[in-house]
């Protein structure tokens, strides 16, 4: 799955859940990866190697949160959360 799609799914999740309080620990830990995802979706950045590593770590954390395989293909946050 490409970095843009991962970022789009991370942004979808953030928009849906950021204010709910349920995933506060996830958002606290990924305080750099989430804004990076937003910047990617807004075409504001070109990823460096370290940026790609950060995005990948944030992506894996999201997949772990929902017991989803980070290597699978997903199109939306609903695809990821319902496996």
mmCIF file of the N, C-alpha and C atoms, coordinates in Angstrom:
data_MODEL
# 
_entry.id   MODEL 
# 
loop_
_atom_site.group_PDB 
_atom_site.id 
_atom_site.type_symbol 
_atom_site.label_atom_id 
_atom_site.label_alt_id 
_atom_site.label_comp_id 
_atom_site.label_asym_id 
_atom_site.label_entity_id 
_atom_site.label_seq_id 
_atom_site.pdbx_PDB_ins_code 
_atom_site.Cartn_x 
_atom_site.Cartn_y 
_atom_site.Cartn_z 
_atom_site.occupancy 
_atom_site.B_iso_or_equiv 
_atom_site.pdbx_formal_charge 
_atom_site.auth_seq_id 
_atom_site.auth_comp_id 
_atom_site.auth_asym_id 
_atom_site.auth_atom_id 
_atom_site.pdbx_PDB_model_num 
ATOM 1   N N  . UNK A 1 1  ? 0.855   -1.176 0.000  1.00 0.00 ? 1  UNK A N  1 
ATOM 2   C CA . UNK A 1 1  ? 0.000   0.000  0.000  1.00 0.00 ? 1  UNK A CA 1 
ATOM 3   C C  . UNK A 1 1  ? 0.895   1.232  0.000  1.00 0.00 ? 1  UNK A C  1 
ATOM 4   N N  . UNK A 1 2  ? 0.517   2.238  -0.733 1.00 0.00 ? 2  UNK A N  1 
ATOM 5   C CA . UNK A 1 2  ? 1.380   3.421  -0.831 1.00 0.00 ? 2  UNK A CA 1 
ATOM 6   C C  . UNK A 1 2  ? 1.220   4.355  0.367  1.00 0.00 ? 2  UNK A C  1 
ATOM 7   N N  . UNK A 1 3  ? 2.213   5.215  0.527  1.00 0.00 ? 3  UNK A N  1 
ATOM 8   C CA . UNK A 1 3  ? 2.242   6.135  1.671  1.00 0.00 ? 3  UNK A CA 1 
ATOM 9   C C  . UNK A 1 3  ? 1.052   7.085  1.682  1.00 0.00 ? 3  UNK A C  1 
ATOM 10  N N  . UNK A 1 4  ? 0.626   7.517  0.532  1.00 0.00 ? 4  UNK A N  1 
ATOM 11  C CA . UNK A 1 4  ? -0.499  8.458  0.460  1.00 0.00 ? 4  UNK A CA 1 
ATOM 12  C C  . UNK A 1 4  ? -1.767  7.810  1.022  1.00 0.00 ? 4  UNK A C  1 
ATOM 13  N N  . UNK A 1 5  ? -2.027  6.579  0.654  1.00 0.00 ? 5  UNK A N  1 
ATOM 14  C CA . UNK A 1 5  ? -3.220  5.884  1.142  1.00 0.00 ? 5  UNK A CA 1 
ATOM 15  C C  . UNK A 1 5  ? -3.149  5.681  2.652  1.00 0.00 ? 5  UNK A C  1 
ATOM 16  N N  . UNK A 1 6  ? -1.986  5.313  3.150  1.00 0.00 ? 6  UNK A N  1 
ATOM 17  C CA . UNK A 1 6  ? -1.814  5.165  4.601  1.00 0.00 ? 6  UNK A CA 1 
ATOM 18  C C  . UNK A 1 6  ? -2.116  6.487  5.299  1.00 0.00 ? 6  UNK A C  1 
ATOM 19  N N  . UNK A 1 7  ? -1.582  7.578  4.752  1.00 0.00 ? 7  UNK A N  1 
ATOM 20  C CA . UNK A 1 7  ? -1.810  8.896  5.340  1.00 0.00 ? 7  UNK A CA 1 
ATOM 21  C C  . UNK A 1 7  ? -3.290  9.266  5.294  1.00 0.00 ? 7  UNK A C  1 
ATOM 22  N N  . UNK A 1 8  ? -3.955  8.969  4.194  1.00 0.00 ? 8  UNK A N  1 
ATOM 23  C CA . UNK A 1 8  ? -5.383  9.287  4.072  1.00 0.00 ? 8  UNK A CA 1 
ATOM 24  C C  . UNK A 1 8  ? -6.199  8.529  5.126  1.00 0.00 ? 8  UNK A C  1 
ATOM 25  N N  . UNK A 1 9  ? -5.864  7.269  5.355  1.00 0.00 ? 9  UNK A N  1 
ATOM 26  C CA . UNK A 1 9  ? -6.582  6.483  6.355  1.00 0.00 ? 9  UNK A CA 1 
ATOM 27  C C  . UNK A 1 9  ? -6.293  7.011  7.757  1.00 0.00 ? 9  UNK A C  1 
ATOM 28  N N  . UNK A 1 10 ? -5.051  7.373  8.023  1.00 0.00 ? 10 UNK A N  1 
ATOM 29  C CA . UNK A 1 10 ? -4.711  7.969  9.323  1.00 0.00 ? 10 UNK A CA 1 
ATOM 30  C C  . UNK A 1 10 ? -5.474  9.273  9.546  1.00 0.00 ? 10 UNK A C  1 
ATOM 31  N N  . UNK A 1 11 ? -5.617  10.070 8.517  1.00 0.00 ? 11 UNK A N  1 
ATOM 32  C CA . UNK A 1 11 ? -6.357  11.334 8.631  1.00 0.00 ? 11 UNK A CA 1 
ATOM 33  C C  . UNK A 1 11 ? -7.840  11.044 8.854  1.00 0.00 ? 11 UNK A C  1 
ATOM 34  N N  . UNK A 1 12 ? -8.397  10.056 8.147  1.00 0.00 ? 12 UNK A N  1 
ATOM 35  C CA . UNK A 1 12 ? -9.799  9.684  8.367  1.00 0.00 ? 12 UNK A CA 1 
ATOM 36  C C  . UNK A 1 12 ? -10.023 9.302  9.826  1.00 0.00 ? 12 UNK A C  1 
ATOM 37  N N  . UNK A 1 13 ? -9.130  8.473  10.347 1.00 0.00 ? 13 UNK A N  1 
ATOM 38  C CA . UNK A 1 13 ? -9.246  8.043  11.736 1.00 0.00 ? 13 UNK A CA 1 
ATOM 39  C C  . UNK A 1 13 ? -9.151  9.237  12.688 1.00 0.00 ? 13 UNK A C  1 
ATOM 40  N N  . UNK A 1 14 ? -8.228  10.126 12.417 1.00 0.00 ? 14 UNK A N  1 
ATOM 41  C CA . UNK A 1 14 ? -8.049  11.310 13.260 1.00 0.00 ? 14 UNK A CA 1 
ATOM 42  C C  . UNK A 1 14 ? -9.300  12.179 13.238 1.00 0.00 ? 14 UNK A C  1 
ATOM 43  N N  . UNK A 1 15 ? -9.842  12.416 12.060 1.00 0.00 ? 15 UNK A N  1 
ATOM 44  C CA . UNK A 1 15 ? -11.045 13.236 11.956 1.00 0.00 ? 15 UNK A CA 1 
ATOM 45  C C  . UNK A 1 15 ? -12.222 12.605 12.699 1.00 0.00 ? 15 UNK A C  1 
ATOM 46  N N  . UNK A 1 16 ? -12.297 11.287 12.659 1.00 0.00 ? 16 UNK A N  1 
ATOM 47  C CA . UNK A 1 16 ? -13.412 10.592 13.301 1.00 0.00 ? 16 UNK A CA 1 
ATOM 48  C C  . UNK A 1 16 ? -13.264 10.493 14.820 1.00 0.00 ? 16 UNK A C  1 
ATOM 49  N N  . UNK A 1 17 ? -12.033 10.356 15.304 1.00 0.00 ? 17 UNK A N  1 
ATOM 50  C CA . UNK A 1 17 ? -11.843 9.948  16.697 1.00 0.00 ? 17 UNK A CA 1 
ATOM 51  C C  . UNK A 1 17 ? -11.041 10.899 17.592 1.00 0.00 ? 17 UNK A C  1 
ATOM 52  N N  . UNK A 1 18 ? -10.429 11.926 17.047 1.00 0.00 ? 18 UNK A N  1 
ATOM 53  C CA . UNK A 1 18 ? -9.515  12.752 17.839 1.00 0.00 ? 18 UNK A CA 1 
ATOM 54  C C  . UNK A 1 18 ? -10.161 13.315 19.094 1.00 0.00 ? 18 UNK A C  1 
ATOM 55  N N  . UNK A 1 19 ? -11.363 13.786 18.993 1.00 0.00 ? 19 UNK A N  1 
ATOM 56  C CA . UNK A 1 19 ? -12.030 14.421 20.131 1.00 0.00 ? 19 UNK A CA 1 
ATOM 57  C C  . UNK A 1 19 ? -12.820 13.458 21.003 1.00 0.00 ? 19 UNK A C  1 
ATOM 58  N N  . UNK A 1 20 ? -12.841 12.184 20.636 1.00 0.00 ? 20 UNK A N  1 
ATOM 59  C CA . UNK A 1 20 ? -13.649 11.227 21.400 1.00 0.00 ? 20 UNK A CA 1 
ATOM 60  C C  . UNK A 1 20 ? -13.018 10.875 22.743 1.00 0.00 ? 20 UNK A C  1 
ATOM 61  N N  . UNK A 1 21 ? -11.701 10.991 22.850 1.00 0.00 ? 21 UNK A N  1 
ATOM 62  C CA . UNK A 1 21 ? -11.018 10.640 24.083 1.00 0.00 ? 21 UNK A CA 1 
ATOM 63  C C  . UNK A 1 21 ? -10.702 9.158  24.194 1.00 0.00 ? 21 UNK A C  1 
ATOM 64  N N  . UNK A 1 22 ? -11.348 8.340  23.394 1.00 0.00 ? 22 UNK A N  1 
ATOM 65  C CA . UNK A 1 22 ? -11.163 6.892  23.478 1.00 0.00 ? 22 UNK A CA 1 
ATOM 66  C C  . UNK A 1 22 ? -9.750  6.456  23.065 1.00 0.00 ? 22 UNK A C  1 
ATOM 67  N N  . UNK A 1 23 ? -9.147  7.164  22.142 1.00 0.00 ? 23 UNK A N  1 
ATOM 68  C CA . UNK A 1 23 ? -7.833  6.783  21.624 1.00 0.00 ? 23 UNK A CA 1 
ATOM 69  C C  . UNK A 1 23 ? -6.755  7.808  21.979 1.00 0.00 ? 23 UNK A C  1 
ATOM 70  N N  . UNK A 1 24 ? -6.922  8.443  23.110 1.00 0.00 ? 24 UNK A N  1 
ATOM 71  C CA . UNK A 1 24 ? -6.014  9.507  23.539 1.00 0.00 ? 24 UNK A CA 1 
ATOM 72  C C  . UNK A 1 24 ? -4.555  9.041  23.575 1.00 0.00 ? 24 UNK A C  1 
ATOM 73  N N  . UNK A 1 25 ? -4.317  7.843  24.070 1.00 0.00 ? 25 UNK A N  1 
ATOM 74  C CA . UNK A 1 25 ? -2.953  7.322  24.159 1.00 0.00 ? 25 UNK A CA 1 
ATOM 75  C C  . UNK A 1 25 ? -2.327  7.181  22.761 1.00 0.00 ? 25 UNK A C  1 
ATOM 76  N N  . UNK A 1 26 ? -3.107  6.711  21.794 1.00 0.00 ? 26 UNK A N  1 
ATOM 77  C CA . UNK A 1 26 ? -2.623  6.602  20.416 1.00 0.00 ? 26 UNK A CA 1 
ATOM 78  C C  . UNK A 1 26 ? -2.224  7.971  19.874 1.00 0.00 ? 26 UNK A C  1 
ATOM 79  N N  . UNK A 1 27 ? -3.096  8.957  20.061 1.00 0.00 ? 27 UNK A N  1 
ATOM 80  C CA . UNK A 1 27 ? -2.811  10.292 19.541 1.00 0.00 ? 27 UNK A CA 1 
ATOM 81  C C  . UNK A 1 27 ? -1.640  10.953 20.278 1.00 0.00 ? 27 UNK A C  1 
ATOM 82  N N  . UNK A 1 28 ? -1.536  10.721 21.574 1.00 0.00 ? 28 UNK A N  1 
ATOM 83  C CA . UNK A 1 28 ? -0.406  11.274 22.328 1.00 0.00 ? 28 UNK A CA 1 
ATOM 84  C C  . UNK A 1 28 ? 0.917   10.696 21.839 1.00 0.00 ? 28 UNK A C  1 
ATOM 85  N N  . UNK A 1 29 ? 0.952   9.393  21.639 1.00 0.00 ? 29 UNK A N  1 
ATOM 86  C CA . UNK A 1 29 ? 2.190   8.735  21.212 1.00 0.00 ? 29 UNK A CA 1 
ATOM 87  C C  . UNK A 1 29 ? 2.572   9.122  19.788 1.00 0.00 ? 29 UNK A C  1 
ATOM 88  N N  . UNK A 1 30 ? 1.588   9.289  18.935 1.00 0.00 ? 30 UNK A N  1 
ATOM 89  C CA . UNK A 1 30 ? 1.833   9.590  17.522 1.00 0.00 ? 30 UNK A CA 1 
ATOM 90  C C  . UNK A 1 30 ? 1.678   11.079 17.222 1.00 0.00 ? 30 UNK A C  1 
ATOM 91  N N  . UNK A 1 31 ? 2.187   11.890 18.124 1.00 0.00 ? 31 UNK A N  1 
ATOM 92  C CA . UNK A 1 31 ? 2.034   13.342 18.012 1.00 0.00 ? 31 UNK A CA 1 
ATOM 93  C C  . UNK A 1 31 ? 2.825   13.949 16.852 1.00 0.00 ? 31 UNK A C  1 
ATOM 94  N N  . UNK A 1 32 ? 3.703   13.201 16.237 1.00 0.00 ? 32 UNK A N  1 
ATOM 95  C CA . UNK A 1 32 ? 4.396   13.658 15.030 1.00 0.00 ? 32 UNK A CA 1 
ATOM 96  C C  . UNK A 1 32 ? 3.837   12.990 13.778 1.00 0.00 ? 32 UNK A C  1 
ATOM 97  N N  . UNK A 1 33 ? 3.491   11.731 13.896 1.00 0.00 ? 33 UNK A N  1 
ATOM 98  C CA . UNK A 1 33 ? 2.999   10.982 12.744 1.00 0.00 ? 33 UNK A CA 1 
ATOM 99  C C  . UNK A 1 33 ? 1.657   11.456 12.239 1.00 0.00 ? 33 UNK A C  1 
ATOM 100 N N  . UNK A 1 34 ? 0.784   11.864 13.135 1.00 0.00 ? 34 UNK A N  1 
ATOM 101 C CA . UNK A 1 34 ? -0.538  12.352 12.717 1.00 0.00 ? 34 UNK A CA 1 
ATOM 102 C C  . UNK A 1 34 ? -0.421  13.670 11.937 1.00 0.00 ? 34 UNK A C  1 
ATOM 103 N N  . UNK A 1 35 ? 0.293   14.679 12.454 1.00 0.00 ? 35 UNK A N  1 
ATOM 104 C CA . UNK A 1 35 ? 0.441   15.900 11.658 1.00 0.00 ? 35 UNK A CA 1 
ATOM 105 C C  . UNK A 1 35 ? 1.172   15.652 10.329 1.00 0.00 ? 35 UNK A C  1 
ATOM 106 N N  . UNK A 1 36 ? 2.126   14.726 10.345 1.00 0.00 ? 36 UNK A N  1 
ATOM 107 C CA . UNK A 1 36 ? 2.808   14.378 9.098  1.00 0.00 ? 36 UNK A CA 1 
ATOM 108 C C  . UNK A 1 36 ? 1.806   13.814 8.096  1.00 0.00 ? 36 UNK A C  1 
ATOM 109 N N  . UNK A 1 37 ? 0.908   12.956 8.549  1.00 0.00 ? 37 UNK A N  1 
ATOM 110 C CA . UNK A 1 37 ? -0.115  12.389 7.676  1.00 0.00 ? 37 UNK A CA 1 
ATOM 111 C C  . UNK A 1 37 ? -1.000  13.480 7.079  1.00 0.00 ? 37 UNK A C  1 
ATOM 112 N N  . UNK A 1 38 ? -1.365  14.434 7.893  1.00 0.00 ? 38 UNK A N  1 
ATOM 113 C CA . UNK A 1 38 ? -2.190  15.551 7.418  1.00 0.00 ? 38 UNK A CA 1 
ATOM 114 C C  . UNK A 1 38 ? -1.431  16.346 6.363  1.00 0.00 ? 38 UNK A C  1 
ATOM 115 N N  . UNK A 1 39 ? -0.156  16.596 6.606  1.00 0.00 ? 39 UNK A N  1 
ATOM 116 C CA . UNK A 1 39 ? 0.667   17.343 5.645  1.00 0.00 ? 39 UNK A CA 1 
ATOM 117 C C  . UNK A 1 39 ? 0.805   16.578 4.332  1.00 0.00 ? 39 UNK A C  1 
ATOM 118 N N  . UNK A 1 40 ? 0.902   15.262 4.393  1.00 0.00 ? 40 UNK A N  1 
ATOM 119 C CA . UNK A 1 40 ? 0.990   14.451 3.177  1.00 0.00 ? 40 UNK A CA 1 
ATOM 120 C C  . UNK A 1 40 ? -0.294  14.575 2.371  1.00 0.00 ? 40 UNK A C  1 
ATOM 121 N N  . UNK A 1 41 ? -1.423  14.434 3.043  1.00 0.00 ? 41 UNK A N  1 
ATOM 122 C CA . UNK A 1 41 ? -2.722  14.510 2.362  1.00 0.00 ? 41 UNK A CA 1 
ATOM 123 C C  . UNK A 1 41 ? -2.946  15.892 1.760  1.00 0.00 ? 41 UNK A C  1 
ATOM 124 N N  . UNK A 1 42 ? -2.430  16.922 2.416  1.00 0.00 ? 42 UNK A N  1 
ATOM 125 C CA . UNK A 1 42 ? -2.580  18.294 1.921  1.00 0.00 ? 42 UNK A CA 1 
ATOM 126 C C  . UNK A 1 42 ? -1.511  18.670 0.890  1.00 0.00 ? 42 UNK A C  1 
ATOM 127 N N  . UNK A 1 43 ? -0.682  17.685 0.494  1.00 0.00 ? 43 UNK A N  1 
ATOM 128 C CA . UNK A 1 43 ? 0.417   17.922 -0.469 1.00 0.00 ? 43 UNK A CA 1 
ATOM 129 C C  . UNK A 1 43 ? 1.367   19.024 -0.014 1.00 0.00 ? 43 UNK A C  1 
ATOM 130 N N  . UNK A 1 44 ? 1.654   19.030 1.281  1.00 0.00 ? 44 UNK A N  1 
ATOM 131 C CA . UNK A 1 44 ? 2.527   20.058 1.847  1.00 0.00 ? 44 UNK A CA 1 
ATOM 132 C C  . UNK A 1 44 ? 3.957   19.573 2.059  1.00 0.00 ? 44 UNK A C  1 
ATOM 133 N N  . UNK A 1 45 ? 4.202   18.266 1.914  1.00 0.00 ? 45 UNK A N  1 
ATOM 134 C CA . UNK A 1 45 ? 5.534   17.720 2.183  1.00 0.00 ? 45 UNK A CA 1 
ATOM 135 C C  . UNK A 1 45 ? 5.921   16.700 1.118  1.00 0.00 ? 45 UNK A C  1 
ATOM 136 N N  . UNK A 1 46 ? 7.209   16.536 0.985  1.00 0.00 ? 46 UNK A N  1 
ATOM 137 C CA . UNK A 1 46 ? 7.786   15.423 0.243  1.00 0.00 ? 46 UNK A CA 1 
ATOM 138 C C  . UNK A 1 46 ? 8.535   14.606 1.276  1.00 0.00 ? 46 UNK A C  1 
ATOM 139 N N  . UNK A 1 47 ? 8.176   13.335 1.391  1.00 0.00 ? 47 UNK A N  1 
ATOM 140 C CA . UNK A 1 47 ? 8.739   12.513 2.444  1.00 0.00 ? 47 UNK A CA 1 
ATOM 141 C C  . UNK A 1 47 ? 10.218  12.214 2.234  1.00 0.00 ? 47 UNK A C  1 
ATOM 142 N N  . UNK A 1 48 ? 10.965  12.379 3.289  1.00 0.00 ? 48 UNK A N  1 
ATOM 143 C CA . UNK A 1 48 ? 12.348  11.921 3.336  1.00 0.00 ? 48 UNK A CA 1 
ATOM 144 C C  . UNK A 1 48 ? 12.336  10.491 3.873  1.00 0.00 ? 48 UNK A C  1 
ATOM 145 N N  . UNK A 1 49 ? 13.487  9.872  3.952  1.00 0.00 ? 49 UNK A N  1 
ATOM 146 C CA . UNK A 1 49 ? 13.559  8.516  4.511  1.00 0.00 ? 49 UNK A CA 1 
ATOM 147 C C  . UNK A 1 49 ? 13.059  8.491  5.953  1.00 0.00 ? 49 UNK A C  1 
ATOM 148 N N  . UNK A 1 50 ? 13.454  9.465  6.745  1.00 0.00 ? 50 UNK A N  1 
ATOM 149 C CA . UNK A 1 50 ? 13.015  9.488  8.145  1.00 0.00 ? 50 UNK A CA 1 
ATOM 150 C C  . UNK A 1 50 ? 11.515  9.772  8.243  1.00 0.00 ? 50 UNK A C  1 
ATOM 151 N N  . UNK A 1 51 ? 10.986  10.554 7.334  1.00 0.00 ? 51 UNK A N  1 
ATOM 152 C CA . UNK A 1 51 ? 9.545   10.796 7.298  1.00 0.00 ? 51 UNK A CA 1 
ATOM 153 C C  . UNK A 1 51 ? 8.778   9.530  6.953  1.00 0.00 ? 51 UNK A C  1 
ATOM 154 N N  . UNK A 1 52 ? 9.315   8.759  6.006  1.00 0.00 ? 52 UNK A N  1 
ATOM 155 C CA . UNK A 1 52 ? 8.686   7.493  5.654  1.00 0.00 ? 52 UNK A CA 1 
ATOM 156 C C  . UNK A 1 52 ? 8.703   6.528  6.839  1.00 0.00 ? 52 UNK A C  1 
ATOM 157 N N  . UNK A 1 53 ? 9.789   6.508  7.583  1.00 0.00 ? 53 UNK A N  1 
ATOM 158 C CA . UNK A 1 53 ? 9.884   5.651  8.768  1.00 0.00 ? 53 UNK A CA 1 
ATOM 159 C C  . UNK A 1 53 ? 8.844   6.063  9.815  1.00 0.00 ? 53 UNK A C  1 
ATOM 160 N N  . UNK A 1 54 ? 8.700   7.363  10.016 1.00 0.00 ? 54 UNK A N  1 
ATOM 161 C CA . UNK A 1 54 ? 7.726   7.864  10.987 1.00 0.00 ? 54 UNK A CA 1 
ATOM 162 C C  . UNK A 1 54 ? 6.302   7.522  10.559 1.00 0.00 ? 54 UNK A C  1 
ATOM 163 N N  . UNK A 1 55 ? 6.000   7.702  9.285  1.00 0.00 ? 55 UNK A N  1 
ATOM 164 C CA . UNK A 1 55 ? 4.668   7.357  8.781  1.00 0.00 ? 55 UNK A CA 1 
ATOM 165 C C  . UNK A 1 55 ? 4.414   5.861  8.954  1.00 0.00 ? 55 UNK A C  1 
ATOM 166 N N  . UNK A 1 56 ? 5.408   5.051  8.654  1.00 0.00 ? 56 UNK A N  1 
ATOM 167 C CA . UNK A 1 56 ? 5.261   3.596  8.769  1.00 0.00 ? 56 UNK A CA 1 
ATOM 168 C C  . UNK A 1 56 ? 5.034   3.183  10.226 1.00 0.00 ? 56 UNK A C  1 
ATOM 169 N N  . UNK A 1 57 ? 5.736   3.809  11.156 1.00 0.00 ? 57 UNK A N  1 
ATOM 170 C CA . UNK A 1 57 ? 5.539   3.510  12.575 1.00 0.00 ? 57 UNK A CA 1 
ATOM 171 C C  . UNK A 1 57 ? 4.119   3.878  13.010 1.00 0.00 ? 57 UNK A C  1 
ATOM 172 N N  . UNK A 1 58 ? 3.644   5.026  12.578 1.00 0.00 ? 58 UNK A N  1 
ATOM 173 C CA . UNK A 1 58 ? 2.293   5.464  12.930 1.00 0.00 ? 58 UNK A CA 1 
ATOM 174 C C  . UNK A 1 58 ? 1.258   4.534  12.317 1.00 0.00 ? 58 UNK A C  1 
ATOM 175 N N  . UNK A 1 59 ? 1.508   4.131  11.076 1.00 0.00 ? 59 UNK A N  1 
ATOM 176 C CA . UNK A 1 59 ? 0.608   3.201  10.392 1.00 0.00 ? 59 UNK A CA 1 
ATOM 177 C C  . UNK A 1 59 ? 0.527   1.869  11.150 1.00 0.00 ? 59 UNK A C  1 
ATOM 178 N N  . UNK A 1 60 ? 1.674   1.344  11.538 1.00 0.00 ? 60 UNK A N  1 
ATOM 179 C CA . UNK A 1 60 ? 1.700   0.070  12.271 1.00 0.00 ? 60 UNK A CA 1 
ATOM 180 C C  . UNK A 1 60 ? 0.995   0.199  13.615 1.00 0.00 ? 60 UNK A C  1 
ATOM 181 N N  . UNK A 1 61 ? 1.153   1.331  14.274 1.00 0.00 ? 61 UNK A N  1 
ATOM 182 C CA . UNK A 1 61 ? 0.451   1.560  15.544 1.00 0.00 ? 61 UNK A CA 1 
ATOM 183 C C  . UNK A 1 61 ? -1.061  1.543  15.351 1.00 0.00 ? 61 UNK A C  1 
ATOM 184 N N  . UNK A 1 62 ? -1.531  2.159  14.265 1.00 0.00 ? 62 UNK A N  1 
ATOM 185 C CA . UNK A 1 62 ? -2.968  2.165  13.986 1.00 0.00 ? 62 UNK A CA 1 
ATOM 186 C C  . UNK A 1 62 ? -3.454  0.743  13.718 1.00 0.00 ? 62 UNK A C  1 
ATOM 187 N N  . UNK A 1 63 ? -2.719  0.001  12.922 1.00 0.00 ? 63 UNK A N  1 
ATOM 188 C CA . UNK A 1 63 ? -3.113  -1.382 12.628 1.00 0.00 ? 63 UNK A CA 1 
ATOM 189 C C  . UNK A 1 63 ? -3.116  -2.235 13.889 1.00 0.00 ? 63 UNK A C  1 
ATOM 190 N N  . UNK A 1 64 ? -2.127  -2.045 14.737 1.00 0.00 ? 64 UNK A N  1 
ATOM 191 C CA . UNK A 1 64 ? -2.054  -2.783 15.996 1.00 0.00 ? 64 UNK A CA 1 
ATOM 192 C C  . UNK A 1 64 ? -3.260  -2.479 16.875 1.00 0.00 ? 64 UNK A C  1 
ATOM 193 N N  . UNK A 1 65 ? -3.693  -1.235 16.857 1.00 0.00 ? 65 UNK A N  1 
ATOM 194 C CA . UNK A 1 65 ? -4.842  -0.811 17.652 1.00 0.00 ? 65 UNK A CA 1 
ATOM 195 C C  . UNK A 1 65 ? -6.085  -1.627 17.309 1.00 0.00 ? 65 UNK A C  1 
ATOM 196 N N  . UNK A 1 66 ? -6.212  -2.021 16.044 1.00 0.00 ? 66 UNK A N  1 
ATOM 197 C CA . UNK A 1 66 ? -7.396  -2.750 15.587 1.00 0.00 ? 66 UNK A CA 1 
ATOM 198 C C  . UNK A 1 66 ? -7.079  -4.189 15.184 1.00 0.00 ? 66 UNK A C  1 
ATOM 199 N N  . UNK A 1 67 ? -5.915  -4.666 15.593 1.00 0.00 ? 67 UNK A N  1 
ATOM 200 C CA . UNK A 1 67 ? -5.505  -6.038 15.287 1.00 0.00 ? 67 UNK A CA 1 
ATOM 201 C C  . UNK A 1 67 ? -5.607  -6.333 13.793 1.00 0.00 ? 67 UNK A C  1 
ATOM 202 N N  . UNK A 1 68 ? -5.177  -5.378 12.988 1.00 0.00 ? 68 UNK A N  1 
ATOM 203 C CA . UNK A 1 68 ? -5.200  -5.504 11.529 1.00 0.00 ? 68 UNK A CA 1 
ATOM 204 C C  . UNK A 1 68 ? -3.782  -5.710 11.013 1.00 0.00 ? 68 UNK A C  1 
ATOM 205 N N  . UNK A 1 69 ? -3.654  -6.424 9.934  1.00 0.00 ? 69 UNK A N  1 
ATOM 206 C CA . UNK A 1 69 ? -2.351  -6.677 9.327  1.00 0.00 ? 69 UNK A CA 1 
ATOM 207 C C  . UNK A 1 69 ? -1.883  -5.421 8.589  1.00 0.00 ? 69 UNK A C  1 
ATOM 208 N N  . UNK A 1 70 ? -0.748  -4.840 8.980  1.00 0.00 ? 70 UNK A N  1 
ATOM 209 C CA . UNK A 1 70 ? -0.285  -3.611 8.322  1.00 0.00 ? 70 UNK A CA 1 
ATOM 210 C C  . UNK A 1 70 ? 0.139   -3.821 6.869  1.00 0.00 ? 70 UNK A C  1 
ATOM 211 N N  . UNK A 1 71 ? 0.303   -5.074 6.459  1.00 0.00 ? 71 UNK A N  1 
ATOM 212 C CA . UNK A 1 71 ? 0.704   -5.362 5.089  1.00 0.00 ? 71 UNK A CA 1 
ATOM 213 C C  . UNK A 1 71 ? -0.478  -5.546 4.145  1.00 0.00 ? 71 UNK A C  1 
ATOM 214 N N  . UNK A 1 72 ? -1.685  -5.629 4.691  1.00 0.00 ? 72 UNK A N  1 
ATOM 215 C CA . UNK A 1 72 ? -2.875  -5.765 3.855  1.00 0.00 ? 72 UNK A CA 1 
ATOM 216 C C  . UNK A 1 72 ? -3.200  -4.439 3.169  1.00 0.00 ? 72 UNK A C  1 
ATOM 217 N N  . UNK A 1 73 ? -4.041  -4.519 2.165  1.00 0.00 ? 73 UNK A N  1 
ATOM 218 C CA . UNK A 1 73 ? -4.496  -3.335 1.435  1.00 0.00 ? 73 UNK A CA 1 
ATOM 219 C C  . UNK A 1 73 ? -5.827  -2.856 2.016  1.00 0.00 ? 73 UNK A C  1 
ATOM 220 N N  . UNK A 1 74 ? -5.912  -1.586 2.313  1.00 0.00 ? 74 UNK A N  1 
ATOM 221 C CA . UNK A 1 74 ? -7.139  -0.973 2.822  1.00 0.00 ? 74 UNK A CA 1 
ATOM 222 C C  . UNK A 1 74 ? -7.380  0.309  2.035  1.00 0.00 ? 74 UNK A C  1 
ATOM 223 N N  . UNK A 1 75 ? -8.647  0.633  1.840  1.00 0.00 ? 75 UNK A N  1 
ATOM 224 C CA . UNK A 1 75 ? -8.983  1.868  1.143  1.00 0.00 ? 75 UNK A CA 1 
ATOM 225 C C  . UNK A 1 75 ? -9.505  2.940  2.084  1.00 0.00 ? 75 UNK A C  1 
ATOM 226 N N  . UNK A 1 76 ? -10.110 2.496  3.190  1.00 0.00 ? 76 UNK A N  1 
ATOM 227 C CA . UNK A 1 76 ? -10.684 3.447  4.151  1.00 0.00 ? 76 UNK A CA 1 
ATOM 228 C C  . UNK A 1 76 ? -10.414 2.951  5.573  1.00 0.00 ? 76 UNK A C  1 
ATOM 229 N N  . UNK A 1 77 ? -10.681 3.794  6.533  1.00 0.00 ? 77 UNK A N  1 
ATOM 230 C CA . UNK A 1 77 ? -10.534 3.394  7.934  1.00 0.00 ? 77 UNK A CA 1 
ATOM 231 C C  . UNK A 1 77 ? -11.548 2.295  8.252  1.00 0.00 ? 77 UNK A C  1 
ATOM 232 N N  . UNK A 1 78 ? -12.718 2.317  7.638  1.00 0.00 ? 78 UNK A N  1 
ATOM 233 C CA . UNK A 1 78 ? -13.704 1.262  7.867  1.00 0.00 ? 78 UNK A CA 1 
ATOM 234 C C  . UNK A 1 78 ? -13.201 -0.091 7.397  1.00 0.00 ? 78 UNK A C  1 
ATOM 235 N N  . UNK A 1 79 ? -12.490 -0.115 6.271  1.00 0.00 ? 79 UNK A N  1 
ATOM 236 C CA . UNK A 1 79 ? -11.898 -1.365 5.793  1.00 0.00 ? 79 UNK A CA 1 
ATOM 237 C C  . UNK A 1 79 ? -10.918 -1.922 6.814  1.00 0.00 ? 79 UNK A C  1 
ATOM 238 N N  . UNK A 1 80 ? -10.117 -1.063 7.400  1.00 0.00 ? 80 UNK A N  1 
ATOM 239 C CA . UNK A 1 80 ? -9.106  -1.478 8.367  1.00 0.00 ? 80 UNK A CA 1 
ATOM 240 C C  . UNK A 1 80 ? -9.746  -1.961 9.662  1.00 0.00 ? 80 UNK A C  1 
ATOM 241 N N  . UNK A 1 81 ? -10.738 -1.253 10.150 1.00 0.00 ? 81 UNK A N  1 
ATOM 242 C CA . UNK A 1 81 ? -11.318 -1.589 11.449 1.00 0.00 ? 81 UNK A CA 1 
ATOM 243 C C  . UNK A 1 81 ? -12.267 -2.789 11.390 1.00 0.00 ? 81 UNK A C  1 
ATOM 244 N N  . UNK A 1 82 ? -12.780 -3.112 10.225 1.00 0.00 ? 82 UNK A N  1 
ATOM 245 C CA . UNK A 1 82 ? -13.678 -4.257 10.110 1.00 0.00 ? 82 UNK A CA 1 
ATOM 246 C C  . UNK A 1 82 ? -12.988 -5.468 9.496  1.00 0.00 ? 82 UNK A C  1 
ATOM 247 N N  . UNK A 1 83 ? -11.735 -5.298 9.114  1.00 0.00 ? 83 UNK A N  1 
ATOM 248 C CA . UNK A 1 83 ? -10.916 -6.358 8.505  1.00 0.00 ? 83 UNK A CA 1 
ATOM 249 C C  . UNK A 1 83 ? -11.667 -7.044 7.404  1.00 0.00 ? 83 UNK A C  1 
# 
